[in-house]
Amino acid sequence: MTSTNARMFLWLGLALALWINYETWQRDYAVPVPVLPTATSSAPLASVPSASIPQAAAPAAATDAATTTSAAAAPAADGTPTGIASPAAAAGTVRVTTDVLELELSLRGGDLIRADLLKYPRVKGGEERVRLFNADADNFYFLQTGLTDTNGAAHPTHLTLFEAAQSRHVLAEGANELRVPLTWVNGATGVMVTKTYILRRGSYRIDLEYAIENGGTAPWRAASYAQILRNDKPVEPSMFSVESYAFQGPAYFNGTKYFKINREKIAASELPRSVTTGWIAGMQHHFVSAVVPAEGQNYTYSLQTQGNQYLLSATGPMVIVGPQSGATLRETLFIGPKLQAQLKTTGPRLDLVADYGILTLLAEPLFWLLEQAHNVVGNWGGAIVIITFLLKLLFYPLSESSGRSMAKMKVLAPRMKNLQETYKDDREKLGRAMMDLYKREKINPAAGCLPILIQMPVFFAFYWVLLESVEMRQAPFMLWIQDLSSRDPFFVLPMIMAGAMFVQYKLNPTPPDPIQAKVFMILPFVMSLTFAFFPAGLVLYWVTNTLLTILQQWNINRRIETEEKKARTG
């Protein structure tokens, strides 16, 4: 390996280490910026931030469905957001079960206060499922929905009591759809609203429908809203935890651009804003809750933050329902894993919540290729091996040219050593003599750098695909590798990687500088220690790529040596 290639490889390894440390530092130790001026008290956030919805209501107002006039609430004395946790428990709940979801709806507002993902254990092999929404006072997480107005009339907000014909709904065997209706009636105005959650087999998409019947004598108006309220405690910082690298917090899509909101750095001017085709989302590693407003309707997106809490809302346009008539309002929810196939069909570019960062343009086609390979072999580890092989084929001409230069330099190593001894006291003459040798033999000493430069973006894209794609979560490969998104539990793959990189080092020309030669001798072991805590799928990719490179370079070396022998004997 030439001095140029040696330095290039060292710089790339250093860049990798620095990048990982920078990402960790940014998440854990960045200096906070003052939070938004919209939340200044130490109490929990109000329930609705939108200017179109009244902000304050006494807790007592939440106890009477007929007199509730606000979609907001003051904080309760016990510190839980009023009308969210305690009133929900007092109002009763409706339990809903499909083949993939177990939900709990509060009759107070019909809010989603618990969501268990039946196909996703928290720990592989464990009984406890991943839970998104919950009423834990220290870690609350809700999705609240309702209808409201600014004129003071009674509306079915998320603080209003609904009625349910039954407290338990189960998706029947053989059925593909489950409808869960809740009703609200205002005798004074003659208005009845049926709020229906529509769930389907195998799907984490939930359609929300408001059927409004105005049996009164006066027009009735309302705007629908949906909001994500969460006490979002940061993930415990750890360089060895993949969750520490994933974004967690509020996000939204404005029809053209996807925004991840850093609650400590967001500019006050970003929200609120009007959006016609978009969505809002509460993000965390591998899982998401999202609200997709009705297509073509103009919604106002708003955000409040306070400490670890955030309230992200989408409020729709005002709709007027004439007397003795009706109307239907619709929104779409998504509660579950970031399964990209389902996300794409739920909302416009909702698949962006599978967050690949600045490498999205490269990571998305990589994931698509992995998905196609998985459809064939049925194993994500096997898919990684196949795609690595295909990428190696794609770049084979480039690698072949680089490999030939490296092989020729290995063959010319004795002549290069003679030049070093001849001009050991004159580095300028040595440099000219070496360049003359390269020109005569048609060798490009920097040829080995280009494949590495091309490979690194693919490596980083693979890193984010394996980190963010829930399809890889707890996905087994074979034998001891039972979770490609976590580190190798016995560090076998990193040890194989160290051995493979050492063999690769021996196949390449030895750097002329003795110090560089020693550095490169230990570099495989340093790299394997760095990779030891990376996702096993990423190490599998690197090991597979290294083994293929070894085979390719061995074949090139053999052919070049044969050509040199023929040239000398001929």
C-alpha positions as CSV (number, residue, x, y, z in Angstrom):
1,M,0.0,0.0,0.0
2,T,1.5,3.3,-1.0
3,S,2.1,6.2,1.4
4,T,-0.7,8.2,-0.3
5,N,-3.2,5.3,0.1
6,A,-2.1,4.8,3.7
7,R,-2.7,8.4,4.6
8,M,-6.0,8.4,2.8
9,F,-7.2,5.3,4.7
10,L,-6.1,6.7,8.0
11,W,-7.8,10.0,7.4
12,L,-11.1,8.2,6.4
13,G,-10.9,6.1,9.6
14,L,-10.3,9.2,11.7
15,A,-13.2,10.9,9.9
16,L,-15.5,8.0,10.8
17,A,-14.5,8.1,14.4
18,L,-14.9,11.9,14.6
19,W,-18.3,11.8,12.9
20,I,-19.6,9.2,15.3
21,N,-18.3,11.2,18.3
22,Y,-19.7,14.5,16.9
23,E,-23.2,12.9,16.4
24,T,-23.1,11.6,20.0
25,W,-21.9,15.0,21.4
26,Q,-24.5,16.9,19.5
27,R,-27.3,14.8,21.0
28,D,-26.0,14.8,24.5
29,Y,-24.0,17.9,25.3
30,A,-25.0,20.7,22.8
31,V,-25.5,24.0,24.6
32,P,-29.3,24.6,24.8
33,V,-30.9,27.7,23.4
34,P,-33.8,29.3,25.3
35,V,-37.1,27.7,24.5
36,L,-40.1,29.2,22.8
37,P,-41.7,32.2,24.4
38,T,-45.1,30.5,24.1
39,A,-44.5,28.4,27.2
40,T,-43.1,30.3,30.1
41,S,-44.5,28.6,33.2
42,S,-43.3,25.5,34.9
43,A,-46.7,23.8,34.8
44,P,-47.6,21.2,32.1
45,L,-48.6,22.6,28.7
46,A,-52.1,23.6,27.9
47,S,-53.9,21.1,25.7
48,V,-54.2,23.1,22.4
49,P,-51.8,25.7,21.2
50,S,-53.8,26.9,18.1
51,A,-54.9,30.5,18.2
52,S,-58.2,29.4,16.8
53,I,-59.0,27.4,19.9
54,P,-59.6,29.0,23.3
55,Q,-56.7,28.6,25.7
56,A,-58.1,28.5,29.2
57,A,-60.8,26.5,30.9
58,A,-61.2,25.6,34.5
59,P,-60.8,21.9,35.4
60,A,-64.5,21.8,36.4
61,A,-65.5,22.6,32.8
62,A,-64.2,19.2,31.7
63,T,-66.7,17.3,33.8
64,D,-69.8,18.4,31.9
65,A,-70.2,17.4,28.3
66,A,-73.0,19.8,27.7
67,T,-71.1,22.9,29.0
68,T,-67.6,22.2,27.8
69,T,-66.6,25.2,25.7
70,S,-62.9,24.9,25.3
71,A,-60.4,22.5,23.9
72,A,-57.7,23.7,26.3
73,A,-57.2,23.1,30.0
74,A,-55.4,24.5,33.0
75,P,-53.0,22.3,34.8
76,A,-54.3,20.1,37.7
77,A,-52.9,20.4,41.2
78,D,-51.2,17.0,40.9
79,G,-49.1,18.1,37.9
80,T,-50.9,16.0,35.2
81,P,-52.4,17.9,32.3
82,T,-56.0,18.5,33.1
83,G,-58.5,16.6,30.9
84,I,-55.8,14.2,29.8
85,A,-54.8,11.6,32.4
86,S,-57.0,11.9,35.6
87,P,-60.3,12.8,33.9
88,A,-59.8,10.0,31.3
89,A,-59.5,7.5,34.1
90,A,-62.7,8.9,35.8
91,A,-64.6,8.9,32.5
92,G,-64.1,5.3,31.6
93,T,-62.4,3.7,28.6
94,V,-62.9,1.6,25.5
95,R,-60.5,-1.2,24.7
96,V,-59.8,-2.0,21.0
97,T,-57.8,-5.0,19.7
98,T,-56.8,-5.9,16.2
99,D,-54.2,-8.4,15.1
100,V,-51.4,-5.8,15.4
101,L,-52.7,-3.1,17.9
102,E,-54.2,-3.0,21.3
103,L,-55.6,0.5,22.0
104,E,-57.3,2.2,24.9
105,L,-59.6,5.1,24.2
106,S,-60.8,7.5,26.9
107,L,-64.5,8.4,26.9
108,R,-63.1,11.9,27.8
109,G,-62.7,13.2,24.3
110,G,-62.3,9.8,22.7
111,D,-58.5,10.3,23.0
112,L,-55.9,7.6,22.4
113,I,-54.3,7.1,25.8
114,R,-52.6,3.7,25.3
115,A,-51.3,1.9,22.3
116,D,-49.5,-1.5,22.5
117,L,-47.8,-2.9,19.4
118,L,-48.6,-6.6,19.6
119,K,-46.0,-7.7,17.0
120,Y,-43.1,-5.8,18.6
121,P,-41.7,-7.0,22.0
122,R,-39.6,-4.5,23.9
123,V,-36.9,-7.1,24.3
124,K,-36.6,-10.0,21.8
125,G,-38.3,-13.1,23.3
126,G,-40.0,-11.0,26.1
127,E,-43.6,-10.8,26.9
128,E,-43.9,-7.0,27.2
129,R,-44.8,-5.2,24.0
130,V,-43.7,-1.8,22.8
131,R,-46.0,0.8,24.1
132,L,-46.4,4.2,22.5
133,F,-49.3,6.1,24.2
134,N,-49.6,5.9,28.0
135,A,-51.0,7.8,30.9
136,D,-47.9,7.6,33.1
137,A,-47.8,11.0,34.9
138,D,-44.0,11.1,34.5
139,N,-43.9,10.0,30.9
140,F,-47.3,10.7,29.4
141,Y,-48.0,10.4,25.7
142,F,-51.4,11.0,24.1
143,L,-53.0,11.6,20.8
144,Q,-55.9,14.0,21.3
145,T,-58.6,14.8,18.7
146,G,-61.8,16.8,18.6
147,L,-64.0,19.5,17.1
148,T,-63.9,23.1,18.3
149,D,-64.9,26.7,17.6
150,T,-64.1,30.2,18.9
151,N,-67.7,31.3,19.4
152,G,-68.1,29.7,22.9
153,A,-70.7,27.1,21.8
154,A,-70.4,23.5,23.1
155,H,-68.3,21.2,21.0
156,P,-67.0,17.7,21.3
157,T,-63.4,18.6,22.2
158,H,-60.9,16.2,23.7
159,L,-62.2,17.2,27.1
160,T,-65.8,16.4,26.3
161,L,-67.5,13.2,27.5
162,F,-68.6,10.8,24.8
163,E,-70.8,7.8,25.0
164,A,-70.0,4.3,23.7
165,A,-72.4,1.4,23.1
166,Q,-69.8,-1.1,24.2
167,S,-66.5,-1.0,26.1
168,R,-64.7,-3.7,24.2
169,H,-64.0,-4.1,20.4
170,V,-62.1,-7.0,18.9
171,L,-61.4,-7.5,15.2
172,A,-63.3,-10.6,14.4
173,E,-61.6,-13.6,12.8
174,G,-61.8,-13.3,9.0
175,A,-62.9,-9.6,9.2
176,N,-60.7,-7.0,7.6
177,E,-62.2,-3.9,9.2
178,L,-63.2,-2.8,12.7
179,R,-65.2,0.4,13.4
180,V,-65.3,1.9,16.9
181,P,-68.0,4.6,17.2
182,L,-68.3,7.2,20.0
183,T,-71.2,9.6,20.1
184,W,-71.8,13.1,21.5
185,V,-75.2,14.8,21.6
186,N,-76.0,18.4,22.4
187,G,-79.7,18.7,23.2
188,A,-79.6,22.5,23.2
189,T,-78.5,22.8,19.6
190,G,-79.8,19.5,18.3
191,V,-76.3,18.5,17.0
192,M,-75.1,14.9,17.2
193,V,-71.5,14.0,16.4
194,T,-70.4,10.4,15.8
195,K,-66.6,10.0,16.1
196,T,-65.5,6.8,14.5
197,Y,-62.1,5.1,14.5
198,I,-61.6,2.7,11.6
199,L,-59.0,0.1,11.9
200,R,-57.9,-2.7,9.4
201,R,-56.2,-6.0,9.7
202,G,-52.4,-5.9,9.6
203,S,-52.4,-2.1,9.4
204,Y,-51.2,0.6,11.7
205,R,-53.2,3.2,9.8
206,I,-56.3,4.4,11.6
207,D,-58.9,6.5,9.8
208,L,-60.8,9.0,12.0
209,E,-64.2,10.1,10.9
210,Y,-66.6,12.7,12.3
211,A,-70.2,12.3,11.1
212,I,-72.0,15.6,12.0
213,E,-75.9,15.8,12.0
214,N,-77.4,19.2,12.7
215,G,-81.0,18.6,13.7
216,G,-81.4,22.1,15.0
217,T,-82.7,25.3,13.5
218,A,-79.4,27.3,13.3
219,P,-76.2,26.7,11.4
220,W,-73.5,24.9,13.4
221,R,-69.8,25.4,12.7
222,A,-66.7,23.5,13.8
223,A,-63.1,22.9,13.0
224,S,-61.4,19.5,13.6
225,Y,-58.0,19.3,15.3
226,A,-55.5,16.6,16.3
227,Q,-52.5,17.0,18.5
228,I,-49.7,15.0,20.0
229,L,-48.9,15.7,23.6
230,R,-45.8,14.1,25.1
231,N,-43.5,14.4,28.1
232,D,-40.6,13.3,25.9
233,K,-37.7,12.6,28.2
234,P,-34.4,12.3,26.4
235,V,-32.9,8.9,25.8
236,E,-30.1,8.2,28.3
237,P,-26.9,9.1,26.4
238,S,-24.7,6.2,25.5
239,M,-22.2,5.8,22.7
240,F,-23.1,2.1,22.5
241,S,-26.9,2.6,22.3
242,V,-28.3,2.9,18.8
243,E,-31.3,4.9,20.3
244,S,-28.9,7.6,21.3
245,Y,-28.2,8.3,17.6
246,A,-31.8,8.3,16.4
247,F,-33.9,11.5,16.4
248,Q,-36.6,11.7,19.0
249,G,-39.2,14.5,19.2
250,P,-41.7,16.5,17.1
251,A,-41.6,16.6,13.3
252,Y,-43.7,17.8,10.4
253,F,-43.9,17.9,6.6
254,N,-45.2,21.0,4.9
255,G,-45.8,19.5,1.5
256,T,-42.3,20.0,0.1
257,K,-39.9,19.8,3.1
258,Y,-39.5,17.5,6.1
259,F,-38.6,19.3,9.4
260,K,-37.2,17.6,12.5
261,I,-37.8,20.1,15.3
262,N,-35.1,20.6,17.9
263,R,-37.2,21.9,20.7
264,E,-34.3,23.9,22.2
265,K,-33.3,25.6,18.9
266,I,-36.5,26.0,16.9
267,A,-37.0,29.5,15.6
268,A,-40.3,31.0,16.8
269,S,-41.1,31.9,13.2
270,E,-41.2,28.3,12.0
271,L,-44.5,27.5,13.6
272,P,-47.4,28.2,13.5
273,R,-47.8,27.9,9.7
274,S,-50.5,26.9,7.3
275,V,-50.0,23.7,5.4
276,T,-52.2,22.2,2.7
277,T,-50.6,18.8,2.1
278,G,-48.6,17.5,5.0
279,W,-48.5,15.8,8.4
280,I,-47.3,16.1,11.9
281,A,-45.5,13.4,13.8
282,G,-44.1,12.4,17.2
283,M,-40.8,10.6,16.5
284,Q,-38.7,8.1,18.3
285,H,-36.3,5.3,17.3
286,H,-38.2,2.8,15.0
287,F,-41.7,4.0,16.0
288,V,-43.9,7.0,15.2
289,S,-47.3,8.5,15.9
290,A,-48.5,10.7,13.1
291,V,-51.6,12.8,12.0
292,V,-52.3,13.2,8.3
293,P,-54.9,15.9,7.7
294,A,-57.5,15.6,5.1
295,E,-56.1,15.9,1.6
296,G,-56.4,19.4,0.0
297,Q,-57.5,21.1,3.2
298,N,-55.6,23.9,4.7
299,Y,-54.5,23.2,8.3
300,T,-52.6,25.3,10.8
301,Y,-49.7,23.6,12.4
302,S,-48.6,24.8,15.9
303,L,-46.1,23.9,18.5
304,Q,-45.6,24.6,22.2
305,T,-42.6,23.4,24.2
306,Q,-41.7,23.4,27.8
307,G,-38.8,21.4,29.2
308,N,-39.3,17.9,28.0
309,Q,-42.9,18.4,27.0
310,Y,-44.1,19.3,23.6
311,L,-47.6,19.8,22.1
312,L,-47.7,19.6,18.3
313,S,-51.1,20.4,16.7
314,A,-52.9,20.5,13.4
315,T,-56.1,22.5,13.2
316,G,-58.4,22.3,10.1
317,P,-60.6,24.9,8.4
318,M,-63.9,26.0,9.8
319,V,-66.9,24.0,8.4
320,I,-70.5,25.3,8.6
321,V,-73.2,22.7,8.8
322,G,-76.6,24.1,8.0
323,P,-79.8,23.2,9.9
324,Q,-81.4,19.9,9.2
325,S,-78.3,18.8,7.3
326,G,-75.0,16.9,7.9
327,A,-71.3,16.8,7.1
328,T,-68.4,14.4,7.4
329,L,-64.9,15.4,8.4
330,R,-61.9,13.0,8.0
331,E,-58.3,12.7,9.2
332,T,-55.8,9.8,9.2
333,L,-53.7,8.6,12.0
334,F,-50.6,6.3,12.0
335,I,-49.5,4.6,15.3
336,G,-46.8,2.0,15.1
337,P,-43.5,1.0,13.6
338,K,-41.9,2.9,10.7
339,L,-42.8,0.3,8.1
340,Q,-42.1,2.2,4.9
341,A,-44.6,0.3,2.7
342,Q,-47.5,1.3,5.0
343,L,-46.2,4.8,5.6
344,K,-46.1,5.5,1.9
345,T,-49.8,4.7,1.5
346,T,-50.9,6.6,4.6
347,G,-49.6,10.1,3.8
348,P,-47.6,12.2,1.4
349,R,-43.9,11.3,2.0
350,L,-44.7,9.9,5.4
351,D,-42.0,7.4,4.8
352,L,-39.5,10.2,5.6
353,V,-40.0,9.5,9.3
354,A,-37.7,6.5,8.6
355,D,-35.0,9.2,9.0
356,Y,-31.8,8.6,7.0
357,G,-30.6,12.2,7.4
358,I,-28.5,13.9,4.7
359,L,-27.9,10.5,3.0
360,T,-31.6,9.9,2.3
361,L,-31.0,10.0,-1.5
362,L,-28.5,7.2,-1.2
363,A,-30.1,5.3,1.6
364,E,-33.6,5.0,0.1
365,P,-32.5,3.1,-3.0
366,L,-30.2,0.9,-0.8
367,F,-33.2,0.0,1.4
368,W,-35.3,-0.7,-1.7
369,L,-32.6,-3.1,-3.0
370,L,-32.4,-4.7,0.4
371,E,-36.1,-5.1,0.5
372,Q,-36.2,-6.8,-3.0
373,A,-33.4,-9.2,-1.9
374,H,-35.2,-9.9,1.3
375,N,-38.4,-10.8,-0.7
376,V,-36.3,-13.4,-2.5
377,V,-34.3,-15.0,0.4
378,G,-36.5,-14.2,3.3
379,N,-33.6,-13.1,5.6
380,W,-32.3,-9.6,6.1
381,G,-28.8,-10.8,6.8
382,G,-28.8,-12.8,3.5
383,A,-30.2,-9.6,1.8
384,I,-27.2,-7.6,3.1
385,V,-24.7,-10.2,1.7
386,I,-26.5,-10.2,-1.7
387,I,-26.6,-6.4,-2.0
388,T,-23.0,-6.1,-0.9
389,F,-22.1,-8.6,-3.7
390,L,-24.1,-6.6,-6.2
391,L,-22.5,-3.3,-5.2
392,K,-19.1,-5.0,-5.6
393,L,-20.1,-6.0,-9.1
394,L,-21.3,-2.5,-9.9
395,F,-17.9,-1.0,-8.9
396,Y,-15.9,-3.9,-10.3
397,P,-14.3,-2.0,-13.2
398,L,-13.1,0.8,-10.9
399,S,-11.9,-1.8,-8.3
400,E,-10.1,-3.7,-11.1
401,S,-8.2,-0.7,-12.2
402,S,-7.2,0.2,-8.7
403,G,-6.3,-3.4,-7.9
404,R,-4.0,-3.7,-10.9
405,S,-2.1,-0.6,-9.8
406,M,-1.8,-2.0,-6.3
407,A,-0.7,-5.4,-7.7
408,K,2.0,-3.8,-9.9
409,M,3.3,-1.8,-7.0
410,K,3.6,-5.0,-5.0
411,V,5.5,-6.7,-7.8
412,L,7.8,-3.6,-8.1
413,A,8.4,-3.5,-4.4
414,P,12.0,-4.7,-4.7
415,R,12.9,-2.1,-7.3
416,M,11.2,0.6,-5.1
417,K,13.3,-0.5,-2.1
418,N,16.5,-0.3,-4.2
419,L,15.6,3.3,-5.1
420,Q,15.0,4.1,-1.5
421,E,18.4,2.8,-0.5
422,T,20.1,4.5,-3.5
423,Y,18.6,7.9,-2.7
424,K,18.1,7.6,1.1
425,D,20.0,10.8,1.7
426,D,18.2,12.8,-1.0
427,R,14.4,12.8,-0.7
428,E,13.9,15.1,-3.8
429,K,15.8,12.7,-6.1
430,L,14.0,9.8,-4.5
431,G,10.7,11.4,-5.3
432,R,11.6,12.1,-8.9
433,A,13.0,8.5,-9.4
434,M,9.8,7.0,-7.9
435,M,7.6,9.2,-10.2
436,D,9.7,8.1,-13.2
437,L,9.2,4.5,-12.2
438,Y,5.4,5.0,-11.9
439,K,5.3,6.6,-15.4
440,R,7.3,3.8,-17.0
441,E,5.2,1.1,-15.5
442,K,1.9,3.0,-16.0
443,I,1.0,2.9,-12.3
444,N,-1.2,5.5,-10.6
445,P,-0.1,5.6,-6.9
446,A,-3.4,7.2,-5.9
447,A,-5.6,4.6,-7.6
448,G,-6.4,2.9,-4.4
449,C,-8.0,6.0,-2.9
450,L,-11.0,6.3,-5.3
451,P,-12.7,3.0,-4.4
452,I,-12.4,3.9,-0.7
453,L,-13.9,7.4,-1.3
454,I,-16.8,5.8,-3.2
455,Q,-17.3,3.1,-0.6
456,M,-17.5,5.5,2.4
457,P,-20.9,7.2,1.4
458,V,-22.3,3.7,0.8
459,F,-21.0,2.6,4.2
460,F,-22.7,5.6,6.0
461,A,-25.9,5.1,4.1
462,F,-25.9,1.4,5.1
463,Y,-25.3,2.6,8.7
464,W,-28.5,4.7,8.7
465,V,-30.5,2.1,6.9
466,L,-29.6,-0.5,9.5
467,L,-30.1,2.1,12.3
468,E,-33.4,3.5,11.3
469,S,-35.2,0.7,9.4
470,V,-37.6,-1.0,11.8
471,E,-37.6,-3.9,9.4
472,M,-34.2,-4.7,10.7
473,R,-35.2,-4.5,14.3
474,Q,-34.7,-7.8,16.1
475,A,-34.3,-9.4,12.6
476,P,-32.2,-12.6,12.8
477,F,-29.4,-13.7,10.4
478,M,-28.1,-17.1,11.5
479,L,-26.5,-18.9,14.4
480,W,-25.6,-16.3,17.2
481,I,-26.7,-13.2,15.2
482,Q,-30.4,-12.8,16.2
483,D,-30.7,-9.0,15.9
484,L,-29.0,-7.2,13.0
485,S,-29.8,-3.8,14.4
486,S,-27.8,-4.5,17.6
487,R,-24.2,-5.3,18.2
488,D,-22.8,-8.9,17.8
489,P,-23.4,-10.3,21.3
490,F,-20.2,-12.4,21.2
491,F,-18.1,-10.0,19.0
492,V,-17.4,-12.8,16.5
493,L,-18.1,-10.7,13.4
494,P,-15.7,-7.9,14.6
495,M,-13.0,-10.5,15.1
496,I,-13.6,-12.0,11.7
497,M,-13.4,-8.4,10.4
498,A,-10.1,-7.8,12.0
499,G,-8.7,-11.0,10.5
500,A,-10.1,-10.2,7.0
501,M,-8.7,-6.7,7.1
502,F,-5.3,-8.0,8.1
503,V,-5.3,-10.4,5.2
504,Q,-6.2,-7.5,2.9
505,Y,-3.3,-5.5,4.3
506,K,-0.9,-8.4,3.5
507,L,-2.2,-8.6,-0.1
508,N,-1.3,-4.9,-0.7
509,P,2.1,-3.4,-1.1
510,T,3.9,-2.6,2.2
511,P,4.2,1.2,2.8
512,P,7.8,2.3,2.4
513,D,7.7,4.2,5.7
514,P,8.3,1.7,8.6
515,I,6.1,3.7,10.9
516,Q,3.2,3.7,8.4
517,A,3.7,-0.1,8.0
518,K,3.3,-0.6,11.7
519,V,0.3,1.6,11.9
520,F,-1.4,-0.3,9.0
521,M,-0.6,-3.6,10.7
522,I,-2.5,-2.6,13.8
523,L,-5.3,-0.7,12.0
524,P,-7.4,-3.8,11.4
525,F,-7.6,-4.4,15.1
526,V,-8.3,-0.8,15.9
527,M,-11.1,-0.7,13.3
528,S,-12.6,-4.0,14.7
529,L,-12.7,-2.5,18.2
530,T,-14.5,0.5,16.8
531,F,-17.0,-1.7,14.9
532,A,-17.6,-4.0,17.9
533,F,-20.5,-1.9,19.1
534,F,-22.0,-1.1,15.7
535,P,-25.1,-2.9,14.5
536,A,-24.2,-6.5,13.5
537,G,-25.8,-5.9,10.1
538,L,-23.3,-3.1,9.4
539,V,-20.3,-5.3,10.5
540,L,-21.7,-8.0,8.3
541,Y,-21.7,-5.6,5.3
542,W,-18.1,-4.6,6.0
543,V,-16.9,-8.2,6.5
544,T,-18.6,-9.3,3.3
545,N,-17.2,-6.4,1.3
546,T,-13.7,-7.1,2.7
547,L,-13.8,-10.8,1.9
548,L,-14.9,-10.0,-1.7
549,T,-12.1,-7.4,-1.9
550,I,-9.6,-10.0,-0.8
551,L,-10.8,-12.5,-3.4
552,Q,-10.6,-9.8,-6.1
553,Q,-7.2,-8.6,-5.1
554,W,-5.8,-12.1,-4.8
555,N,-7.0,-12.9,-8.3
556,I,-5.5,-9.6,-9.7
557,N,-2.2,-10.2,-7.9
558,R,-2.0,-13.7,-9.3
559,R,-2.7,-12.5,-12.9
560,I,-0.2,-9.6,-12.6
561,E,2.5,-11.9,-11.3
562,T,1.9,-14.3,-14.2
563,E,2.1,-11.4,-16.7
564,E,5.4,-10.2,-15.1
565,K,6.9,-13.7,-15.4
566,K,5.9,-14.0,-19.0
567,A,7.4,-10.6,-19.7
568,R,10.7,-11.6,-18.1
569,T,10.9,-15.0,-19.9
570,G,9.7,-13.6,-23.2
